[in-house]
Amino acid sequence: MQQFPPSHILTLTGSPRQRGRMHGETLRREIHELIKAWKEYLALAHAIGADKYIRELVSHTNFSSAIEKWTPGLLEEVRGIAEGSGVSYSDIFAFQLQDEEWWYGQVRNQKQKNEADTCSALGWRGDGKHPNLVAQNMDMPDYMQGYQVILRIKQDHSSNEVLVFSVAGLIALNGMNSSPLGIVCNNLSQLSHSRDGLPVAYVLRGALEQSSFAQANSFLTRVPHASGQNYILGSPMQIVDLECSANQVVEFSPEGRSRSVCHTNHPLVNRDYNKSLLSPGASPEGFQAQLDARTVNSRTRYQLLSIHLSAVEWLNIEPETARRLLSSHGSQEHPICRHPNTGEQWSTLGTSIMQLGHPAYLYCCAGSPCSSKFTEFSL
C-alpha cells in the first residue's frame, strides 16, 4: 500500500529563498530524478530535445512579471529550490509550468494532443455541526508516481501556515492553510490562455497566502490567469467554484444541488473558448458538437460524481465518504479513480481531502485512493 515516506513530508521555514533551499537540499536526489523523467516525457511528446523545448517555453512566454506582481516571494522560493537541488533555475522555473506547458505544446505543434482529462474534484457544504469539505483526485503523468510530497510551510512574520500536496521540486498542486482555506483545481484546456498571465501553481500558492475567504476569492477573480482552470475554494462557512480563463472568471453553481459542487475537465459556464483548438468556421451547433466529442472522458466522470453527490445531498459527507466517491470505478473506460501502468500514461497521483473546521484536517494519500494509505495532517 503506497504512502508518503517520512522524508517526503517536509516542514519549510524562514524566508522564501531559505524555504526553497530546504526543499531543494532535502529532496535533491528526487528532484534530479524527476526532472530527468520530465525531460524524457517532453522529448517524446514534442519530438524535440527537451532542453531546446524548455528554452522556447520560457523565452516565448512572460510569466515572471505576473508572478512578481501577484505572488512576490515565490520566484525567490523557486530560485532556492534550484540552488538547494543543484538543478538549473531555468529547468526548475519551467517545471512549475505544468498546465502552461500543456497549452504551449498544443500551440507550438499546431495540432491537438489528447484532451487534458486530469483530475476530479468536489466541494461539500456542511450543516454547522459537520464542517465544509473540499477534495480532489490529482491526476498526473505516470512518471511522477513515487515523488509525491507534503510541504508544511511556515511563513516568516505571519501566523499563516500552509499545507501543500505536490511532487518534489514543484511549489504546489493543491493545498490548504490555517485560516482555514482549502483549494483544489482542474485543468480546462478548452478555455483561452495568456502568455503573460499568472501560472496555476502560483495562483494556488497566492490564494493560500490570503487570510480570509473574501481575500482569496478576490485574488482568484482579479489575477490574470495564464491557463484555463477550475478552482474550488472552501472555508468553514463558504464554498465557491470558479471557472477561470484569460478573459473571464465565472462562478459555477449546479442546478438541483445546494450543498455540493463537483468538477472535472470541461467548462460548464465559462464560454471564453480557445477557438483555435476547434475547426474554423464551425456553426455554434457544430462548435458545441466538437467540444462534446473531445470531452467524453471528462463528461463521464462529471456525470458519475453528480449522480453520487445527488444521492447523498441531504446527508453529511465525512472524509471517508469523499474517499469512497473519489475511489469510483463506475466507468471502466473513464474511471474517477485512475491507476498507473494501464496504457494511458496518466493516473491518480494522490487524493487530498480537506476538512475545513477548527481544527482543520488534510487527509492525503500518495496514489489511487481505493488502494493507498491516507495520512492525517492538522492545522
MARTOR-193025 format. One line per 3 residues: number of its first residue (from 0); their letters; for each residue z, x, y of N, C-alpha, C. Coordinates in steps of 0.05 Angstrom, whole numbers, plus 5000, padded with zeros to 4 digits. Atoms other than C-alpha are relative to their C-alpha. Example, Ala and Ser with C-alpha at 12.3 -4.5 7.8 and 13.67 -1.06 7.14 Angstrom:
MARTOR-193025
0	as	5000:5018:4976:5156:5246:4910:5000:5018:5024 ~ 4999:4984:4976:5143:5273:4979:5014:4985:5022
***
This chain:
MARTOR-193025
0	mqq	5000:5017:4976:5000:5000:5000:5000:5018:5025 ~ 5003:4983:4976:4977:5032:5065:5020:4993:5021 ~ 4981:5004:4978:5027:5042:5121:4998:5024:5019
3	fpp	5000:4978:4980:5039:5086:5182:5017:5023:4990 ~ 4983:4977:5005:5061:5157:5164:5019:5004:5024 ~ 4981:4996:4978:5123:5175:5206:4987:5018:5022
6	shi	5013:4983:4980:5080:5229:5240:4980:4986:5018 ~ 5020:5016:4984:5033:5174:5266:5014:4980:5017 ~ 4985:5016:4982:5089:5139:5304:5011:5018:5021
9	ltl	4994:4981:4979:5095:5176:5370:5015:4987:5023 ~ 4988:5007:4975:5142:5170:5429:4991:5020:5021 ~ 5012:4984:4979:5108:5196:5492:5016:4996:5026
12	tgs	4984:5001:4976:5149:5213:5554:4989:5019:5021 ~ 5008:4982:4979:5141:5248:5621:4977:4990:5016 ~ 5023:5007:4984:5082:5249:5668:4977:4993:4983
15	prq	5024:5006:5016:5014:5223:5646:4989:5025:4986 ~ 5010:4975:5012:4990:5295:5634:5018:5009:4977 ~ 4981:4992:5021:5053:5311:5594:4998:4981:4976
18	rgr	5003:5019:5022:5046:5247:5552:4975:5006:4984 ~ 5025:4993:5014:4974:5265:5536:5003:5025:4984 ~ 4996:4975:5015:4993:5335:5516:5016:4996:4975
21	mhg	4984:5006:5024:5047:5309:5469:4983:4986:4979 ~ 5018:5014:5018:4996:5262:5438:4981:5020:4987 ~ 5020:4981:5011:4944:5317:5430:5012:5021:4982
24	etl	4987:4979:5016:4992:5370:5404:5010:4989:4973 ~ 4989:5012:5024:5026:5324:5354:4979:4993:4980 ~ 5021:5009:5018:4961:5297:5325:4975:5018:5002
27	rre	5023:4981:4997:4918:5359:5335:4981:4999:4976 ~ 5018:5000:5023:4892:5361:5264:4986:4974:4997 ~ 5013:5026:5004:4879:5287:5260:4979:4995:5021
30	ihe	5019:5004:4979:4843:5286:5327:4974:5017:4994 ~ 5023:4984:5007:4797:5343:5305:4984:4987:4978 ~ 5014:5013:5022:4781:5308:5240:4986:4974:5009
33	lik	5011:5026:4992:4769:5241:5274:4976:5004:5019 ~ 5023:4994:4982:4724:5270:5329:4976:5010:4983 ~ 5022:4991:5018:4683:5305:5274:4987:4976:4986
36	awk	5010:5024:5013:4676:5239:5236:4985:4982:5019 ~ 5013:5016:4980:4658:5202:5300:4973:5011:5007 ~ 5026:4988:4993:4603:5252:5317:4980:4996:4977
39	eyl	5018:5005:5023:4574:5245:5247:4990:4971:5001 ~ 5008:5029:4997:4574:5169:5257:4980:4996:5022 ~ 5019:5002:4978:4539:5176:5324:4973:5011:4993
42	ala	5025:4987:5007:4486:5223:5297:4984:4983:4982 ~ 5014:5017:5018:4469:5175:5241:4990:4975:5015 ~ 5007:5025:4986:4469:5114:5288:4977:5003:5019
45	hai	5019:4996:4978:4424:5145:5341:4978:5020:4995 ~ 5021:4981:5008:4382:5197:5304:4997:5021:5022 ~ 5000:4980:4980:4401:5249:5356:5025:5016:4996
48	gad	4975:4984:5002:4451:5306:5358:5022:4987:5016 ~ 4978:5014:4987:4519:5278:5375:5008:5012:5026 ~ 4992:4988:4974:4535:5329:5429:4980:4993:5022
51	kyi	5020:5008:4980:4470:5313:5465:5004:4971:5008 ~ 4995:5029:4994:4483:5238:5459:5024:4996:5017 ~ 4975:5003:4984:4554:5245:5486:4995:5009:5029
54	rel	5006:4991:4972:4528:5285:5546:4984:4979:5015 ~ 5015:5021:4987:4478:5230:5560:5018:4976:5007 ~ 4982:5023:4996:4531:5175:5553:5017:5005:5025
57	vsh	4983:4994:4978:4576:5210:5603:4985:5003:5026 ~ 5015:4994:4975:4522:5232:5653:4985:4975:5010 ~ 5016:5023:4991:4485:5165:5654:5018:4976:5007
60	tnf	4981:5020:4992:4548:5125:5669:5019:5011:5021 ~ 4982:4991:4979:4600:5128:5724:5026:4985:4998 ~ 4975:5015:5004:4665:5102:5695:5024:5012:5015
63	ssa	4976:4985:4990:4711:5155:5726:5010:4988:5026 ~ 4991:5011:4974:4711:5123:5796:5017:4975:4996 ~ 4984:5024:5005:4735:5056:5769:5027:5006:4987
66	iek	4975:4993:5014:4786:5089:5724:5020:5011:5021 ~ 4982:4989:4979:4815:5129:5783:5010:4979:5019 ~ 4992:5020:4982:4817:5068:5827:5020:4980:4988
69	wtp	4985:5023:5012:4846:5016:5779:5022:5009:4982 ~ 4980:4990:5018:4886:5058:5730:5007:5029:5005 ~ 4994:4973:4993:4909:5120:5766:5020:5012:4981
72	gll	4983:4986:5020:4941:5170:5719:4989:5001:4972 ~ 5010:5000:5027:4903:5152:5657:4980:5022:4994 ~ 5017:4977:5005:4850:5205:5667:5016:5025:4996
75	eev	4982:4978:5005:4907:5254:5671:5010:5000:4971 ~ 4991:5002:5028:4932:5228:5604:4978:5009:4981 ~ 5023:4992:5017:4863:5237:5574:4996:5030:5001
78	rgi	5002:4970:4997:4860:5308:5602:5022:5013:4984 ~ 4978:4989:5015:4927:5320:5570:4995:4999:4970 ~ 5008:5002:5028:4902:5296:5502:4981:5022:4993
81	aeg	5019:4978:5004:4844:5345:5508:5014:5027:4999 ~ 4985:4975:5000:4890:5402:5526:5017:5004:4976 ~ 4982:4997:5023:4940:5388:5472:4986:5003:4973
84	sgv	5014:5000:5026:4889:5378:5417:4981:5024:4998 ~ 5020:4979:5001:4842:5434:5437:4972:4990:4997 ~ 5026:5012:5000:4783:5386:5438:4990:4999:5029
87	sys	5010:5000:4972:4737:5388:5499:5006:4974:5014 ~ 4994:5024:4984:4753:5340:5555:4977:4980:4998 ~ 5023:5019:5001:4682:5311:5553:5000:4984:4974
90	dif	4999:5015:5025:4690:5293:5480:5022:4980:4999 ~ 4977:5018:5000:4759:5262:5489:4994:4977:5020 ~ 5007:5021:4981:4735:5224:5551:4980:4980:4988
93	afq	5020:5017:5012:4674:5197:5514:5012:4984:4977 ~ 4988:5014:5023:4717:5178:5454:5015:4975:5008 ~ 4987:5024:4989:4755:5129:5498:4981:4976:5003
96	lqd	5020:5020:4993:4689:5091:5508:4989:4986:4976 ~ 5009:5011:5025:4686:5055:5442:4982:4976:5004 ~ 5016:5024:4994:4659:4988:5469:4976:5007:5017
99	eew	5021:4993:4981:4618:5021:5523:4978:5016:4985 ~ 5020:4986:5016:4583:5067:5473:4982:4980:4985 ~ 5015:5020:5015:4562:5004:5435:4976:4990:5016
102	wyg	5023:5011:4984:4521:4974:5491:4982:5022:5011 ~ 5017:4978:4991:4498:5041:5517:4979:5008:4979 ~ 5018:4994:5022:4468:5056:5449:4978:4980:4997
105	qvr	5021:5021:5001:4432:4989:5449:4979:5005:5021 ~ 5019:4997:4978:4400:5002:5517:4984:5026:4995 ~ 5014:4975:5003:4383:5074:5501:4978:4999:4979
108	nqk	5019:5001:5023:4349:5059:5435:4979:4978:5004 ~ 5019:5022:4994:4313:4998:5465:4995:4983:4975 ~ 5002:5018:5023:4327:4959:5402:5028:4990:4994
111	qkn	4975:5013:5006:4381:4913:5377:5012:5010:4974 ~ 4986:4993:5024:4431:4941:5328:5013:4974:4989 ~ 4986:5023:5011:4472:4895:5284:5021:4991:5020
114	ead	4981:5011:4981:4518:4849:5323:5027:5012:4997 ~ 4973:4989:5001:4587:4873:5341:5020:4980:4989 ~ 4983:5020:5012:4623:4829:5291:5027:5013:4993
117	tcs	4975:4985:5003:4691:4861:5302:5023:4986:5013 ~ 4974:5009:4991:4760:4831:5309:5002:4969:5001 ~ 4993:5029:4999:4792:4762:5302:5028:4999:5013
120	alg	4975:5000:4985:4848:4743:5350:5009:4971:5004 ~ 4989:5026:4994:4895:4685:5364:5024:5002:5018 ~ 4975:5003:4983:4949:4662:5412:5013:4973:4993
123	wrg	4985:5024:5007:5004:4611:5399:5022:4995:5020 ~ 4979:5007:4981:5049:4575:5448:5024:4988:4985 ~ 4976:5010:5013:5120:4565:5424:5010:4975:5013
126	dgk	4988:5025:4991:5166:4506:5437:5026:5004:5016 ~ 4974:4994:4987:5222:4541:5475:5020:5012:4982 ~ 4982:4988:5020:5261:4555:5412:4985:5022:4985
129	hpn	5016:4981:5014:5204:4593:5380:4982:5015:5020 ~ 5015:4985:4979:5171:4649:5421:4970:4998:4997 ~ 5029:4997:5000:5099:4654:5441:4992:5024:4983
132	lva	5010:4979:5018:5056:4698:5397:4971:5005:5005 ~ 5029:4992:5000:4990:4736:5402:4996:5019:4977 ~ 5005:4984:5024:4958:4770:5343:4970:5007:4997
135	qnm	5028:4991:5002:4894:4806:5323:4996:5017:4975 ~ 5012:4980:5018:4856:4838:5266:4981:5017:5016 ~ 5017:4981:4986:4826:4900:5297:4981:5012:4980
138	dmp	5020:4991:5019:4761:4914:5260:4985:5023:5014 ~ 5013:4976:4989:4731:4984:5270:4984:5014:4977 ~ 5015:4986:5022:4684:5032:5232:5019:5012:4980
141	dym	4983:4990:5022:4710:5055:5165:5010:5028:5004 ~ 4991:4972:4997:4714:5128:5186:5026:5002:5015 ~ 4974:4999:4986:4775:5110:5228:5024:4995:4982
144	qgy	4978:5006:5018:4816:5089:5168:5016:5026:4994 ~ 4983:4977:5005:4875:5136:5158:5010:5013:5025 ~ 4992:4987:4975:4881:5155:5231:5014:4981:5019
147	qvi	4986:5020:4983:4919:5093:5257:5026:5012:5010 ~ 4975:4990:4988:4977:5108:5304:5013:4977:5016 ~ 4985:5016:4981:5031:5072:5343:5010:5020:5022
150	lri	4990:4984:4977:5045:5101:5413:5021:4984:5014 ~ 4978:5012:4983:5112:5084:5446:5000:5017:5025 ~ 5004:4986:4974:5100:5103:5519:5023:4993:5019
153	kqd	4979:5004:4980:5159:5112:5566:4991:5013:5026 ~ 5012:4990:4975:5134:5119:5637:5021:5011:5019 ~ 4982:4989:4980:5166:5163:5690:5004:4980:5023
156	hss	4993:5016:4976:5201:5127:5747:4995:4970:4996 ~ 5004:5029:5006:5194:5059:5712:5016:4993:4975 ~ 4986:5010:5023:5234:5017:5664:4981:4988:4980
159	nev	5020:5012:5017:5169:4992:5634:4995:5018:4976 ~ 5006:4986:5025:5159:5013:5561:4977:4986:4986 ~ 5025:5010:5012:5093:5004:5524:4998:5008:4971
162	lvf	5007:4994:5028:5076:4999:5450:4970:4995:4997 ~ 5029:5002:5002:5003:5012:5434:4992:5005:4971 ~ 5014:4994:5025:4964:5006:5369:4974:5014:5006
165	sva	5025:4985:4994:4908:5057:5367:4993:5018:4977 ~ 5005:4978:5019:4879:5116:5330:5004:5026:5014 ~ 4995:4974:4988:4891:5190:5341:4980:5007:5021
168	gli	5017:4992:4978:4863:5212:5408:4990:4978:5018 ~ 5009:5023:4984:4850:5142:5436:5023:4987:5014 ~ 4977:5009:4985:4894:5113:5491:5008:4971:4993
171	aln	4992:5028:5007:4893:5040:5466:4978:4985:4985 ~ 5017:5021:5012:4863:4987:5421:5012:4973:5006 ~ 4986:5024:4990:4915:4933:5437:5029:5008:5004
174	gmn	4972:4992:4996:4989:4931:5455:5016:4979:5014 ~ 4981:5017:4986:5050:4901:5488:5019:5018:5016 ~ 4980:4985:4985:5102:4921:5539:5026:4985:5001
177	ssp	4973:5010:5001:5175:4908:5552:5005:4977:5019 ~ 4995:5023:4981:5165:4852:5604:5011:4975:4987 ~ 5021:4988:5016:5145:4829:5551:4973:4986:5006
180	lgi	5028:5009:5000:5069:4822:5555:4986:5010:4976 ~ 5016:4990:5022:5021:4826:5497:4970:4995:5006 ~ 5029:5004:4995:4945:4835:5500:4984:5010:4976
183	vcn	5019:4993:5021:4891:4835:5447:4972:4994:5010 ~ 5027:5002:4989:4815:4837:5454:4979:4998:4978 ~ 5023:5003:5018:4748:4821:5422:4975:5007:5015
186	nls	5026:4992:4988:4680:4852:5437:4982:4976:5002 ~ 5021:5021:4996:4629:4803:5467:4975:5014:5010 ~ 5023:4983:4993:4566:4846:5465:4978:4984:5012
189	qls	5021:5016:4989:4523:4787:5486:5002:4997:5031 ~ 4995:5003:4971:4552:4789:5557:4991:5025:5015 ~ 5010:4978:4984:4529:4833:5614:5021:5022:5003
192	hsr	4982:4977:4998:4558:4903:5623:4994:5014:5027 ~ 5003:4985:4975:4565:4953:5680:5005:5029:4995 ~ 4998:4971:5004:4554:5028:5681:5022:5013:5017
195	dgl	4978:4989:4983:4608:5037:5734:5024:4982:5001 ~ 4977:5016:5002:4659:4986:5712:5024:5014:4986 ~ 4976:4989:5013:4728:4996:5680:4997:4996:4970
198	pva	5002:5002:5029:4723:5012:5605:5023:4985:4987 ~ 4981:5018:5013:4760:4968:5556:5027:5014:4995 ~ 4975:4987:5006:4813:5020:5535:5018:5002:5025
201	yvl	4985:4998:4975:4833:5028:5608:5008:4972:5011 ~ 4992:5027:4993:4833:4953:5620:5026:4992:4985 ~ 4976:5006:5016:4883:4946:5563:5025:5014:5011
204	rga	4977:4985:4990:4929:5001:5589:5007:4991:5028 ~ 4994:5009:4973:4922:4977:5660:5015:4974:5001 ~ 4986:5025:5002:4944:4907:5641:5029:5005:4991
207	leq	4974:4995:5011:5003:4936:5603:5018:5015:5020 ~ 4984:4988:4979:5025:4974:5665:5011:4980:5020 ~ 4990:5021:4982:5038:4908:5700:5027:4990:4991
210	ssf	4973:5008:5007:5108:4879:5702:5004:4970:4997 ~ 4998:5029:5003:5093:4805:5701:4973:4989:4990 ~ 5024:5013:5009:5043:4756:5671:4981:4996:5023
213	aqa	5017:5006:4977:5017:4738:5740:4986:5026:5009 ~ 5013:4975:4992:5004:4811:5757:4979:5009:4979 ~ 5019:4992:5021:4970:4825:5690:4975:4982:5001
216	nsf	5022:5019:4999:4928:4762:5695:4982:5006:5025 ~ 5015:4993:4976:4907:4781:5766:4984:5026:4996 ~ 5014:4975:5006:4890:4851:5743:4974:4995:4984
219	ltr	5023:5005:5017:4844:4824:5689:4978:4985:5014 ~ 5021:5015:4986:4808:4777:5737:4988:5016:5023 ~ 5010:4985:4977:4800:4829:5793:4984:5025:4993
222	vph	5013:4975:5005:4777:4892:5758:4970:4996:4993 ~ 5028:5001:5009:4702:4906:5749:4998:5008:4971 ~ 5000:4994:5029:4691:4902:5674:4974:5015:4992
225	asg	5022:4984:5010:4647:4954:5641:4986:4986:4977 ~ 5010:5011:5025:4638:4914:5577:5007:4970:4998 ~ 4993:5027:5007:4634:4842:5555:5023:5000:4980
228	qny	4976:4998:5016:4703:4829:5525:5016:4975:5004 ~ 4981:5022:4998:4751:4772:5510:5028:5012:4997 ~ 4972:4991:5000:4824:4784:5525:5019:4975:4997
231	ilg	4978:5020:5001:4883:4741:5502:5025:5014:5010 ~ 4976:4989:4987:4943:4756:5546:5023:4980:4996 ~ 4977:5017:5005:5011:4729:5529:5026:5010:5012
234	spm	4973:4994:4992:5082:4727:5556:5019:4980:4987 ~ 4983:5020:5012:5144:4688:5536:4994:4971:5009 ~ 5004:5027:4989:5122:4629:5579:4970:4992:5001
237	qiv	5029:5007:4995:5045:4633:5584:4982:5016:4981 ~ 5022:4987:5014:4982:4649:5545:4974:4993:5013 ~ 5026:5005:4989:4912:4656:5573:4979:5015:4985
240	dle	5023:4988:5013:4845:4671:5542:4978:5004:5021 ~ 5020:4994:4980:4794:4705:5588:4976:5014:4988 ~ 5025:4987:5007:4721:4719:5573:4989:5015:5024
243	csa	5006:4983:4977:4702:4777:5617:4973:5014:4997 ~ 5026:4985:4999:4634:4807:5636:4998:5014:5026 ~ 5003:4984:4975:4606:4850:5691:5001:4982:5025
246	nqv	5002:5017:4976:4597:4790:5738:5018:4975:4999 ~ 4984:5024:5002:4645:4736:5713:5025:5005:4984 ~ 4977:5003:5017:4714:4723:5686:5006:4970:4998
249	vef	4998:5028:5004:4720:4654:5655:5022:4994:4979 ~ 4979:5007:5018:4781:4623:5623:4990:4981:4978 ~ 5007:5017:5023:4772:4591:5554:5024:4985:4991
252	spe	4979:5017:5011:4815:4532:5531:4987:4982:4979 ~ 5013:5015:5021:4797:4500:5464:5006:4970:5003 ~ 4996:5029:4999:4788:4424:5462:5016:4992:4975
255	grs	4985:5011:5023:4838:4387:5419:5024:5016:4991 ~ 4977:4984:5007:4889:4443:5414:5014:5010:5025 ~ 4985:4992:4976:4942:4452:5467:5018:5024:4995
258	rsv	4980:4979:5005:4986:4502:5432:4987:5026:4990 ~ 5012:4976:5011:4935:4551:5403:4973:5006:5012 ~ 5026:4991:4993:4874:4591:5420:4992:5022:4981
261	cht	5009:4978:5016:4831:4637:5379:4973:5009:5010 ~ 5026:4989:4991:4770:4681:5390:4990:5020:4980 ~ 5013:4979:5016:4720:4724:5353:4981:5015:5017
264	nhp	5018:4981:4986:4657:4758:5378:4975:4987:5012 ~ 5021:5013:4985:4613:4707:5414:5012:4985:5023 ~ 4989:5013:4977:4622:4678:5483:5000:4969:4996
267	lvn	4997:5029:5002:4646:4606:5486:4996:4985:5027 ~ 5003:5013:4974:4646:4592:5561:4987:5018:5021 ~ 5013:4982:4981:4620:4654:5598:4970:5001:4994
270	rdy	5029:5001:5003:4545:4649:5610:4986:5023:5014 ~ 5011:4976:4987:4535:4717:5643:4988:5018:4978 ~ 5011:4987:5024:4490:4739:5586:4985:5026:5008
273	nks	5017:4976:4999:4459:4807:5575:4973:4992:4989 ~ 5024:5012:5009:4390:4775:5571:4979:5020:4989 ~ 5019:4980:5010:4354:4840:5556:5002:5003:4969
276	lls	4997:4998:5029:4380:4835:5484:4986:4977:4986 ~ 5013:5022:5013:4342:4770:5472:4970:4999:5009 ~ 5029:5000:4995:4268:4754:5472:4994:4990:5028
279	pga	5007:5009:4973:4238:4749:5542:4985:4974:5000 ~ 5015:5025:4997:4212:4682:5566:5009:4977:4983 ~ 4991:5021:5018:4252:4641:5517:5011:4976:5017
282	spe	4989:5024:4987:4269:4569:5536:5030:5000:4997 ~ 4971:5002:5004:4342:4550:5544:5008:4994:4971 ~ 4994:5007:5028:4340:4519:5475:4994:5024:4982
285	gfq	5007:4976:5016:4305:4580:5446:5020:5022:5003 ~ 4980:4980:4994:4354:4626:5481:5025:4995:4984 ~ 4976:5007:5015:4413:4589:5450:4996:5003:4970
288	aql	5005:4997:5029:4380:4588:5382:5000:5030:4992 ~ 4999:4971:5005:4371:4664:5385:5029:5010:4999 ~ 4972:4991:4999:4443:4673:5405:5016:4990:4975
291	dar	4987:5011:5023:4467:4627:5349:4993:5015:4975 ~ 5010:4986:5024:4425:4663:5297:5013:5028:4998 ~ 4989:4973:5000:4454:4730:5318:5031:5001:4997
294	tvn	4971:5000:5000:4527:4708:5316:5012:4983:4977 ~ 4990:5016:5023:4534:4674:5247:5027:5010:4991 ~ 4975:4989:5009:4589:4722:5226:5023:4991:5018
297	srt	4980:5007:4981:4629:4710:5289:5007:4970:5000 ~ 4996:5029:5000:4619:4635:5288:5014:4990:4975 ~ 4987:5008:5025:4640:4630:5216:5030:5007:5001
300	ryq	4972:4993:4998:4705:4668:5229:5015:4983:5021 ~ 4988:5017:4980:4718:4627:5292:5006:4972:4988 ~ 4996:5026:5012:4709:4562:5254:5024:5000:4980
303	lls	4978:4998:5020:4757:4585:5198:5027:5001:5015 ~ 4974:4998:4985:4811:4605:5248:5006:4974:5014 ~ 4996:5026:4986:4802:4540:5287:5010:4979:4981
306	ihl	4991:5019:5020:4810:4498:5224:5028:5006:4992 ~ 4973:4993:5008:4872:4536:5203:5020:4993:5022 ~ 4981:5005:4978:4904:4530:5272:5003:4970:5005
309	sav	4999:5029:4996:4887:4456:5278:5019:4987:4979 ~ 4984:5011:5021:4922:4444:5212:5030:5003:5004 ~ 4972:4994:4995:4987:4473:5238:5007:4996:5030
312	ewl	4997:5003:4971:4981:4450:5311:5028:4992:5009 ~ 4974:5010:4992:5049:4416:5312:5023:5014:4986 ~ 4979:4983:5012:5086:4468:5272:5005:5024:5017
315	nie	4994:4976:4986:5116:4533:5295:4991:5024:4984 ~ 5011:4977:5014:5079:4596:5277:5020:5023:5002 ~ 4984:4976:5002:5122:4654:5254:4981:5023:4994
318	pet	5017:4977:5006:5096:4725:5245:4987:4998:4972 ~ 5011:5002:5027:5087:4712:5171:4977:4980:4999 ~ 5022:5020:4999:5044:4650:5186:4975:5014:5012
321	arr	5023:4986:4988:5000:4693:5231:4988:5020:4981 ~ 5011:4981:5020:4994:4746:5177:4983:4986:4980 ~ 5016:5015:5020:4970:4693:5127:4974:4991:5012
324	lls	5025:5009:4987:4919:4666:5177:4980:5023:5002 ~ 5018:4977:4996:4891:4736:5190:4994:5014:4974 ~ 5007:4989:5027:4890:4752:5115:4979:4983:4986
327	shg	5018:5019:5012:4839:4697:5103:4975:5013:4990 ~ 5026:4993:5012:4780:4709:5056:4986:4974:4994 ~ 5012:5027:5005:4758:4636:5063:4970:5001:4998
330	sqe	5029:4996:5003:4686:4660:5072:4997:5028:4988 ~ 5004:4974:5013:4668:4715:5023:4980:5017:5016 ~ 5021:4985:4986:4607:4735:5065:5010:5009:5028
333	hpi	4991:4994:4973:4643:4733:5133:5030:4996:5001 ~ 4971:5004:5001:4718:4741:5119:5013:5008:5026 ~ 4983:4992:4977:4771:4745:5174:5013:5027:4994
336	crh	4987:4975:5009:4806:4800:5134:4979:5016:4986 ~ 5022:4984:5010:4757:4856:5120:5010:5026:4988 ~ 4991:4977:5015:4763:4914:5071:4980:5023:5002
339	pnt	5019:4978:4998:4733:4984:5074:4985:5004:4973 ~ 5016:4993:5024:4681:5011:5025:4987:4976:4987 ~ 5014:5024:5011:4645:4944:5018:4970:5001:5007
342	geq	5028:4998:4992:4578:4969:5045:4995:4993:5028 ~ 5004:5008:4972:4588:4941:5115:5005:5023:5020 ~ 4992:4977:4984:4618:5006:5143:5019:4992:5023
345	wst	4979:5009:4981:4667:4964:5185:5021:4985:4984 ~ 4978:5013:5014:4735:4939:5163:5023:4996:5019 ~ 4976:5005:4984:4802:4915:5189:5017:5026:5001
348	lgt	4986:4975:4996:4834:4978:5217:5030:4995:5001 ~ 4972:5007:4999:4900:4943:5228:5004:4972:5012 ~ 4993:5026:4989:4935:4878:5247:5024:5003:5017
351	sim	4977:5000:4981:4981:4870:5307:5009:4972:5005 ~ 4988:5026:4995:5027:4810:5313:5022:5004:5020 ~ 4981:4995:4979:5066:4807:5378:5016:4975:5006
354	qlg	4982:5023:4996:5125:4760:5383:5014:5004:5027 ~ 4993:4995:4972:5140:4752:5457:5025:4985:5009 ~ 4974:5011:4993:5213:4734:5460:5018:5022:5012
357	hpa	4980:4981:4990:5276:4770:5483:5021:5005:4979 ~ 5019:4978:4997:5277:4819:5449:4972:4992:4990 ~ 5028:5004:5010:5202:4824:5435:4996:5018:4976
360	yly	5006:4985:5024:5174:4849:5369:4970:5004:4996 ~ 5027:4995:5010:5110:4881:5347:5001:5005:4970 ~ 5003:4996:5029:5094:4874:5273:4971:5010:4996
363	cca	5026:4987:5002:5037:4921:5256:4996:5013:4973 ~ 5007:4986:5024:5001:4946:5195:4976:5017:5004 ~ 5024:4983:5000:4950:5001:5183:4984:4991:4976
366	gsp	5017:5010:5022:4894:4969:5143:4999:4970:5000 ~ 5004:5029:5003:4878:4899:5119:5027:4986:4997 ~ 4973:5013:5001:4937:4850:5129:5007:4988:4973
369	css	4994:5012:5026:4930:4820:5059:5013:5020:4981 ~ 4991:4981:5019:4948:4885:5026:5015:5024:5011 ~ 4987:4978:4986:4982:4931:5077:5029:4993:5007
372	kft	4972:5004:4993:5056:4940:5093:5003:5000:5030 ~ 4995:5002:4972:5078:4917:5162:5025:5015:5008 ~ 4977:4986:4988:5125:4958:5206:5008:4984:5024
375	efs	4989:5014:4977:5170:4925:5257:5008:5019:5022 ~ 4992:4985:4976:5178:4953:5327:5011:4980:5020 ~ 4988:5018:4981:5222:4924:5381:4999:5011:5028
378	l	5000:4992:4972:5221:4925:5457:5022:4983:5014
***
